[in-house]
């Protein structure tokens, strides 16, 4: 089992030494939110687009590993700091891929993910593409989380257009984490996604 107290202390130290995060203590809520969602599954399989410094990866990967699941992280560049976190917390069920999200989706996803977190490209066309592909690759009863829906126009517009209506069989809300906000979406009817041109891979299994 991952030492959750150590994880919390490490995360707290990062928050306290990073000015952009120190000024918004609500960001501490990110750990229990991500941890709680992942641990809701018996054997969770997690995907994160946009690993960045690894502070979303840490609670996601730790919770997935504790439950016998997996974490896959995709980013244009996987930093030495991220690899150091993997080593420090002995995260053995982690796959880190250096590539654009477009290539990841294009290469094909064979098995659906229970939790998908999007925090990669924030321009409208990129995040829209990521949301549509995430919905395609989401497991039944899976959760989609989209970061920065309160501070960036791209995620805000794309999330509202796709997930902010019940037309496509999606329930959604926005959780105010700091000033950034996290869009949370749950698909209630996979068949309605066809109106978006989305064919969920979970329907073929």
ABEGO torsion letter per residue (X at the ends): XBBAAAAAAAAAAAAAABAAAAABAAAAAAAAAAAAAAAABABBBBBBBGAEAGAAAAAAAAAAAAAGBBBBBBBABBBAAAAAAAAAAGBAABBBBBBBAAAAAAAEBABBBABBBBABBABAAAAAAAAAAAAAABBBGBBBBBBGAAABAAAAAAAAAAAABAAAGBBBBBBBBEAAEBBBBBBABAAAAAAAGBBBAAAAX
